[in-house]
Each structure stands twice: as C-alpha cells, then as structure tokens.
Amino acid sequence: MKLQIQSIHFDADVKLIDFIQKKLDKLDTFYDRIVAGEVFLKLEKNEEKANKIVQVKLNIPGNDLIVKEQGASFEEAVDAAYENLKRQLQKTKEKMQAH
C-alpha cells in the first residue's frame, strides 16, 4: 500500500516512519482493495502525557476510512488506529460479501 506520511510541526525519524509503514501494510491482509493511505502525525501542546495524535485516512473503493487516535507515544496511537481500521475493514468486507 502506498502511504503518505506527514508530520506536522516536527520531523518524524526513520524508525517511526518504518514502524507505521510496516504496521499499516498488514491491513492488506484484511481488505485487499486499499488504494492508498495518508497518515498525519501531530504533537498537541498540552500538559497531558497522551499528547501525540495519529490520524489515518485510507482510500478504498466507494468511500474513505478515517481514524484519529491519541496516545502517550506515536507507536501506541498507531497500534490503536491499526486495530480500529482493522475492525472497519472487516465490516466493509462483510458488507461487500453480503451484497
């Protein structure tokens, strides 16, 4: 899957980008018609520990899936977004098979 990763107001290191790419590539096993994806990484300026926001937008035929997760680390937020997208993709696939 072709992913476009954008970090807003900071530079993401290569390890983080590789982690996101590998994690989201696994989504292809649940739904093989994913066209592309966009990932936005944001740091929120507040006193909370969970100030890292990951927003993922997947382009699939028919509509787009958008997930926004917040966590103490980007890896934690990406894991949560992955689980959420996995669930949405499985529902989408079930709907397609039902028709």
DSSP file (Angstrom, degrees, kcal/mol; ACC not computed):
  #  RESIDUE AA STRUCTURE BP1 BP2  ACC     N-H-->O    O-->H-N    N-H-->O    O-->H-N    TCO  KAPPA ALPHA  PHI   PSI    X-CA   Y-CA   Z-CA
    1    1 A M              0   0    0      0, 0.0     2,-0.7     0, 0.0    35,-0.1   0.000 360.0 360.0 360.0 138.1    0.0    0.0    0.0
    2    2 A K  E     -a   36   0A   0     33,-0.6    35,-2.2     2,-0.0     2,-0.4  -0.738 360.0-170.1 -85.2 116.7    1.2    3.5   -0.9
    3    3 A L  E     -a   37   0A   0     -2,-0.7     2,-0.6    33,-0.2    35,-0.2  -0.884  16.2-158.3-111.2 138.2    1.3    5.6    2.3
    4    4 A Q  E     -a   38   0A   0     33,-2.3    35,-3.0    -2,-0.4     2,-0.5  -0.969  15.9-165.3-112.2 117.2    1.9    9.3    2.5
    5    5 A I  E     -a   39   0A   0     -2,-0.6     2,-0.5    33,-0.2    35,-0.2  -0.902   7.1-176.9-110.8 125.5    3.2   10.2    6.0
    6    6 A Q  E     -a   40   0A   0     33,-3.2    35,-2.9    -2,-0.5     2,-0.5  -0.979  11.2-160.3-123.5 126.8    3.1   13.8    7.1
    7    7 A S  E     -a   41   0A   0     -2,-0.5     2,-0.6    33,-0.2     3,-0.3  -0.927  17.0-144.0-105.6 126.9    4.5   15.0   10.5
    8    8 A I  E    S-a   42   0A   0     33,-3.1    35,-0.6    -2,-0.5     3,-0.1  -0.803  74.4  -8.8 -99.6 123.1    3.1   18.4   11.5
    9    9 A H  S    S+     0   0    0     -2,-0.6     2,-0.3     1,-0.1    -1,-0.2   0.615 127.6  53.7  68.5  17.0    5.4   20.9   13.3
   10   10 A F  S    S-     0   0    0     -3,-0.3     2,-0.6    31,-0.1    -3,-0.1  -0.970  84.0-106.6-163.1 167.8    8.2   18.3   13.8
   11   11 A D        -     0   0    0     -2,-0.3     2,-0.3    -3,-0.1    -3,-0.1  -0.905  29.4-141.2-105.1 121.1   10.3   15.8   11.9
   12   12 A A        -     0   0    0     -2,-0.6     2,-0.1     1,-0.1    -5,-0.1  -0.585  22.2-122.9 -77.7 138.8    9.5   12.2   12.3
   13   13 A D     >  -     0   0    0     -2,-0.3     4,-1.9     1,-0.1     3,-0.3  -0.372  22.1-108.5 -80.5 164.6   12.5    9.9   12.5
   14   14 A V  H  > S+     0   0    0      1,-0.2     4,-2.7     2,-0.2     5,-0.2   0.847 116.3  58.4 -62.1 -37.4   13.0    7.0   10.0
   15   15 A K  H  > S+     0   0    0      1,-0.2     4,-2.3     2,-0.2    -1,-0.2   0.909 107.5  47.0 -60.7 -42.5   12.3    4.3   12.7
   16   16 A L  H  > S+     0   0    0     -3,-0.3     4,-2.5     2,-0.2    -1,-0.2   0.917 112.5  49.0 -66.1 -43.5    8.8    5.8   13.3
   17   17 A I  H  X S+     0   0    0     -4,-1.9     4,-2.5     1,-0.2    -2,-0.2   0.912 112.3  48.4 -63.3 -42.6    8.0    6.0    9.6
   18   18 A D  H  X S+     0   0    0     -4,-2.7     4,-2.7     2,-0.2     5,-0.2   0.901 110.5  51.9 -63.3 -41.1    9.2    2.4    9.1
   19   19 A F  H  X S+     0   0    0     -4,-2.3     4,-2.5    -5,-0.2    -2,-0.2   0.931 111.5  46.3 -60.8 -46.2    7.1    1.3   12.0
   20   20 A I  H  X S+     0   0    0     -4,-2.5     4,-2.6     2,-0.2     5,-0.3   0.924 113.2  49.4 -62.8 -45.2    4.0    3.0   10.6
   21   21 A Q  H  X S+     0   0    0     -4,-2.5     4,-1.7     1,-0.2    -2,-0.2   0.931 113.9  44.6 -60.9 -47.5    4.6    1.6    7.1
   22   22 A K  H  X S+     0   0    0     -4,-2.7     4,-0.8     2,-0.2    -1,-0.2   0.908 115.0  48.9 -64.1 -42.2    5.0   -2.0    8.4
   23   23 A K  H >< S+     0   0    0     -4,-2.5     3,-0.7    -5,-0.2     4,-0.2   0.933 115.1  42.1 -64.7 -47.2    2.1   -1.8   10.7
   24   24 A L  H >< S+     0   0    0     -4,-2.6     3,-1.2     1,-0.2     4,-0.3   0.734 102.9  67.5 -77.6 -21.3   -0.4   -0.4    8.2
   25   25 A D  H >< S+     0   0    0     -4,-1.7     3,-1.4    -5,-0.3    -1,-0.2   0.798  89.9  67.1 -64.1 -26.5    0.9   -2.7    5.4
   26   26 A K  G X< S+     0   0    0     -4,-0.8     3,-1.6    -3,-0.7     4,-0.3   0.719  82.4  75.1 -66.1 -19.6   -0.6   -5.6    7.5
   27   27 A L  G X> S+     0   0    0     -3,-1.2     4,-1.5     1,-0.3     3,-1.4   0.757  78.5  74.3 -64.9 -22.9   -4.1   -4.1    6.8
   28   28 A D  G <4 S+     0   0    0     -3,-1.4    -1,-0.3    -4,-0.3    -2,-0.2   0.764  86.4  63.4 -60.8 -24.2   -3.8   -5.5    3.2
   29   29 A T  G <4 S+     0   0    0     -3,-1.6    -1,-0.3    -4,-0.2     3,-0.2   0.763 107.0  42.5 -72.2 -23.2   -4.4   -9.0    4.7
   30   30 A F  T <4 S+     0   0    0     -3,-1.4     2,-0.3    -4,-0.3    -2,-0.2   0.778 133.0  11.8 -92.3 -29.8   -7.9   -7.9    5.8
   31   31 A Y    ><  -     0   0    0     -4,-1.5     3,-0.7     1,-0.0    -1,-0.3  -0.872  61.0-167.2-152.3 111.7   -9.0   -6.0    2.8
   32   32 A D  T 3  S+     0   0    0     -2,-0.3    -4,-0.1     1,-0.2    -3,-0.1   0.383  76.0  74.5 -88.2   5.6   -7.0   -6.2   -0.5
   33   33 A R  T 3   +     0   0    0     28,-0.1     2,-0.4    -5,-0.0    -1,-0.2   0.122  57.9 135.5-105.1  22.7   -8.6   -3.3   -2.3
   34   34 A I    <   -     0   0    0     -3,-0.7    26,-0.2     1,-0.2     3,-0.1  -0.574  33.7-170.3 -70.9 125.2   -7.0   -0.5   -0.3
   35   35 A V        -     0   0    0     24,-3.0   -33,-0.6    -2,-0.4     2,-0.3   0.947  56.6 -35.6 -82.7 -54.3   -5.8    2.1   -2.9
   36   36 A A  E     -aB   2  59A   0     23,-1.0    23,-3.1   -35,-0.1     2,-0.3  -0.949  52.7-140.2-160.3 173.5   -3.7    4.4   -0.7
   37   37 A G  E     -aB   3  58A   0    -35,-2.2   -33,-2.3    -2,-0.3     2,-0.4  -0.995   0.6-152.9-147.3 152.5   -3.4    5.9    2.7
   38   38 A E  E     -aB   4  57A   0     19,-2.6    19,-2.8    -2,-0.3     2,-0.4  -0.985  10.4-165.2-124.9 137.9   -2.4    9.2    4.4
   39   39 A V  E     -aB   5  56A   0    -35,-3.0   -33,-3.2    -2,-0.4     2,-0.5  -0.988   0.3-165.9-125.2 128.7   -1.0    9.4    7.9
   40   40 A F  E     -aB   6  55A   0     15,-2.9    15,-2.4    -2,-0.4     2,-0.5  -0.964   3.3-163.5-115.0 126.3   -0.9   12.7    9.8
   41   41 A L  E     +aB   7  54A   0    -35,-2.9   -33,-3.1    -2,-0.5     2,-0.4  -0.937  14.6 177.9-110.2 125.5    1.3   12.9   13.0
   42   42 A K  E     -aB   8  53A   0     11,-2.7    11,-2.8    -2,-0.5     2,-0.6  -0.964  24.4-147.8-130.7 145.4    0.7   15.8   15.3
   43   43 A L  E     - B   0  52A   0    -35,-0.6     2,-0.4    -2,-0.4     9,-0.2  -0.959  20.6-147.7-106.9 121.3    2.0   16.9   18.7
   44   44 A E        -     0   0    0      7,-3.1     2,-1.5    -2,-0.6     7,-0.0  -0.735  13.0-129.9 -90.7 137.5   -0.5   18.7   20.8
   45   45 A K        +     0   0    0     -2,-0.4     2,-0.3     2,-0.0    -1,-0.0  -0.665  63.7 109.0 -89.9  88.4    0.8   21.4   23.1
   46   46 A N  S    S-     0   0    0     -2,-1.5     5,-0.1     2,-0.2    -2,-0.0  -0.908  77.0-106.0-147.9 177.5   -0.8   20.5   26.4
   47   47 A E  S    S+     0   0    0     -2,-0.3     4,-0.1     3,-0.1    -2,-0.0   0.561  82.3 106.6 -86.6  -8.6    0.4   19.2   29.8
   48   48 A E  S    S-     0   0    0      1,-0.1    -2,-0.2     2,-0.1     3,-0.2  -0.322  70.6-134.3 -70.8 154.0   -1.1   15.7   29.3
   49   49 A K  S    S+     0   0    0      1,-0.2     2,-1.9     2,-0.1     3,-0.2   0.855  99.8  67.3 -73.4 -35.1    1.2   12.7   28.6
   50   50 A A        +     0   0    0      1,-0.2    22,-0.3    20,-0.1    -1,-0.2  -0.495  62.4 128.8 -85.7  70.6   -1.1   11.5   25.8
   51   51 A N        +     0   0    0     -2,-1.9    -7,-3.1    21,-0.2     2,-0.6   0.253  36.8 100.7-110.2  11.9   -0.4   14.4   23.5
   52   52 A K  E     -BC  43  71A   0     19,-2.0    19,-2.5    -9,-0.2     2,-0.4  -0.878  53.4-165.4-103.8 125.0    0.6   12.5   20.4
   53   53 A I  E     -BC  42  70A   0    -11,-2.8   -11,-2.7    -2,-0.6     2,-0.5  -0.911   8.0-170.5-115.5 132.6   -2.2   12.3   17.7
   54   54 A V  E     -BC  41  69A   0     15,-2.9    15,-3.0    -2,-0.4     2,-0.5  -0.987   3.0-173.1-120.6 125.5   -2.2   10.0   14.7
   55   55 A Q  E     -BC  40  68A   0    -15,-2.4   -15,-2.9    -2,-0.5     2,-0.4  -0.983   4.8-169.9-120.0 126.3   -4.8   10.4   12.0
   56   56 A V  E     -BC  39  67A   0     11,-2.9    11,-2.7    -2,-0.5     2,-0.5  -0.954   6.5-171.2-119.7 131.9   -5.1    7.8    9.3
   57   57 A K  E     -BC  38  66A   0    -19,-2.8   -19,-2.6    -2,-0.4     2,-0.5  -0.982   7.2-165.3-122.3 119.6   -7.1    8.1    6.1
   58   58 A L  E     -BC  37  65A   0      7,-3.0     7,-2.3    -2,-0.5     2,-0.7  -0.899  11.8-144.0-106.9 131.1   -7.5    5.0    3.9
   59   59 A N  E     +BC  36  64A   0    -23,-3.1   -24,-3.0    -2,-0.5   -23,-1.0  -0.838  30.6 162.9 -93.0 116.7   -8.8    5.3    0.4
   60   60 A I  E >   - C   0  63A   0      3,-1.6     3,-0.8    -2,-0.7   -26,-0.1  -0.932  50.1 -80.6-127.7 155.9  -10.9    2.3   -0.6
   61   61 A P  T 3  S+     0   0    0      0, 0.0     2,-0.2     0, 0.0   -28,-0.1  -0.315 115.8  16.4 -57.1 130.2  -13.3    2.0   -3.5
   62   62 A G  T 3  S-     0   0    0     -2,-0.0     2,-0.3    -3,-0.0    -3,-0.0  -0.297 130.3  -2.4 104.2 -48.9  -16.6    3.6   -2.5
   63   63 A N  E <   -C   60   0A   0     -3,-0.8    -3,-1.6    -2,-0.2     2,-0.4  -0.954  69.5-101.2-161.4 177.6  -15.5    5.7    0.4
   64   64 A D  E     -C   59   0A   0     -2,-0.3     2,-0.5    -5,-0.2    -5,-0.2  -0.867  21.9-141.7-111.6 146.2  -12.7    6.6    2.7
   65   65 A L  E     -C   58   0A   0     -7,-2.3    -7,-3.0    -2,-0.4     2,-0.4  -0.927  19.5-170.9-105.3 129.4  -12.0    5.4    6.2
   66   66 A I  E     +C   57   0A   0     -2,-0.5     2,-0.4    -9,-0.2    -9,-0.2  -0.981   6.3 177.8-125.8 130.0  -10.7    7.9    8.7
   67   67 A V  E     -C   56   0A   0    -11,-2.7   -11,-2.9    -2,-0.4     2,-0.4  -0.992   8.6-168.5-131.7 136.9   -9.4    7.1   12.2
   68   68 A K  E     +C   55   0A   0     -2,-0.4     2,-0.3   -13,-0.2   -13,-0.2  -0.987  13.5 174.4-127.8 123.1   -8.0    9.5   14.7
   69   69 A E  E     -C   54   0A   0    -15,-3.0   -15,-2.9    -2,-0.4     2,-0.4  -0.929  15.1-156.0-129.2 152.2   -6.2    8.2   17.8
   70   70 A Q  E     +C   53   0A   0     -2,-0.3     2,-0.3   -17,-0.2   -17,-0.2  -0.973  23.1 153.2-128.3 141.4   -4.3    9.8   20.7
   71   71 A G  E     -C   52   0A   0    -19,-2.5   -19,-2.0    -2,-0.4   -20,-0.1  -0.949  56.2 -98.9-156.7 175.5   -1.6    8.2   22.9
   72   72 A A  S    S+     0   0    0     -2,-0.3     2,-0.3   -22,-0.3   -21,-0.2   0.782 111.1  22.6 -72.6 -27.7    1.4    8.7   25.1
   73   73 A S  S  > S-     0   0    0    -21,-0.1     4,-2.0     1,-0.1     5,-0.2  -0.936  80.3-119.1-133.7 159.8    3.6    7.6   22.1
   74   74 A F  H  > S+     0   0    0     -2,-0.3     4,-2.7     1,-0.2     5,-0.2   0.877 115.2  56.4 -64.9 -35.5    3.1    7.6   18.4
   75   75 A E  H  > S+     0   0    0      2,-0.2     4,-2.4     1,-0.2    -1,-0.2   0.916 107.4  48.2 -61.7 -42.6    3.6    3.8   18.4
   76   76 A E  H  > S+     0   0    0      2,-0.2     4,-2.0     1,-0.2    -1,-0.2   0.914 113.3  47.2 -62.9 -43.8    0.8    3.4   20.9
   77   77 A A  H  X S+     0   0    0     -4,-2.0     4,-2.4     2,-0.2    -2,-0.2   0.879 111.3  51.1 -66.4 -38.6   -1.5    5.7   18.9
   78   78 A V  H  X S+     0   0    0     -4,-2.7     4,-2.7     2,-0.2    -2,-0.2   0.905 108.6  52.2 -65.3 -41.4   -0.6    3.8   15.6
   79   79 A D  H  X S+     0   0    0     -4,-2.4     4,-2.2     2,-0.2    -2,-0.2   0.921 111.3  46.8 -59.4 -44.3   -1.4    0.5   17.3
   80   80 A A  H  X S+     0   0    0     -4,-2.0     4,-2.1     2,-0.2    -2,-0.2   0.906 113.1  48.6 -64.7 -42.0   -4.9    1.8   18.4
   81   81 A A  H  X S+     0   0    0     -4,-2.4     4,-2.8     2,-0.2     5,-0.2   0.890 109.5  53.8 -64.7 -39.3   -5.5    3.2   14.9
   82   82 A Y  H  X S+     0   0    0     -4,-2.7     4,-2.6     2,-0.2    -2,-0.2   0.933 109.5  46.8 -60.0 -47.8   -4.5   -0.1   13.3
   83   83 A E  H  X S+     0   0    0     -4,-2.2     4,-2.0     1,-0.2    -1,-0.2   0.904 113.5  49.1 -62.4 -41.6   -7.0   -2.0   15.5
   84   84 A N  H  X S+     0   0    0     -4,-2.1     4,-2.1     2,-0.2    -2,-0.2   0.922 113.6  45.5 -64.0 -45.6   -9.7    0.4   14.7
   85   85 A L  H  X S+     0   0    0     -4,-2.8     4,-2.9     2,-0.2     5,-0.2   0.876 109.2  56.2 -66.6 -37.6   -9.0    0.3   10.9
   86   86 A K  H  X S+     0   0    0     -4,-2.6     4,-2.2    -5,-0.2    -1,-0.2   0.930 109.0  46.9 -59.0 -45.7   -8.8   -3.5   11.0
   87   87 A R  H  X S+     0   0    0     -4,-2.0     4,-2.0     1,-0.2    -2,-0.2   0.917 113.4  48.1 -62.9 -44.3  -12.3   -3.6   12.5
   88   88 A Q  H  X S+     0   0    0     -4,-2.1     4,-2.4     1,-0.2    -2,-0.2   0.896 111.4  50.1 -64.8 -40.4  -13.7   -1.2   10.0
   89   89 A L  H  X S+     0   0    0     -4,-2.9     4,-2.5     1,-0.2    -1,-0.2   0.888 109.0  51.7 -66.2 -38.6  -12.1   -3.0    7.1
   90   90 A Q  H  X S+     0   0    0     -4,-2.2     4,-2.2    -5,-0.2    -1,-0.2   0.903 111.0  48.1 -64.8 -40.2  -13.6   -6.3    8.3
   91   91 A K  H  X S+     0   0    0     -4,-2.0     4,-2.2     2,-0.2    -2,-0.2   0.914 111.4  50.5 -63.9 -43.1  -17.0   -4.7    8.5
   92   92 A T  H  X S+     0   0    0     -4,-2.4     4,-2.1     1,-0.2    -2,-0.2   0.906 110.8  48.9 -61.2 -42.4  -16.6   -3.3    5.0
   93   93 A K  H  X S+     0   0    0     -4,-2.5     4,-2.2     1,-0.2    -1,-0.2   0.896 109.6  51.8 -65.5 -40.7  -15.6   -6.7    3.6
   94   94 A E  H  X S+     0   0    0     -4,-2.2     4,-1.7     1,-0.2    -1,-0.2   0.895 109.8  49.9 -63.2 -39.6  -18.6   -8.4    5.3
   95   95 A K  H  X S+     0   0    0     -4,-2.2     4,-1.1     2,-0.2    -1,-0.2   0.902 110.2  50.5 -63.7 -41.5  -20.9   -5.8    3.7
   96   96 A M  H  < S+     0   0    0     -4,-2.1     3,-0.3     1,-0.2    -2,-0.2   0.896 111.7  47.3 -64.3 -39.9  -19.4   -6.4    0.3
   97   97 A Q  H  < S+     0   0    0     -4,-2.2    -1,-0.2     1,-0.2    -2,-0.2   0.797 106.0  59.5 -72.6 -27.8  -19.8  -10.1    0.6
   98   98 A A  H  <        0   0    0     -4,-1.7    -1,-0.2     1,-0.2    -2,-0.2   0.791 360.0 360.0 -70.1 -27.4  -23.4   -9.8    1.7
   99   99 A H     <        0   0    0     -4,-1.1    -1,-0.2    -3,-0.3    -2,-0.2   0.474 360.0 360.0 -81.6 360.0  -24.3   -8.0   -1.5
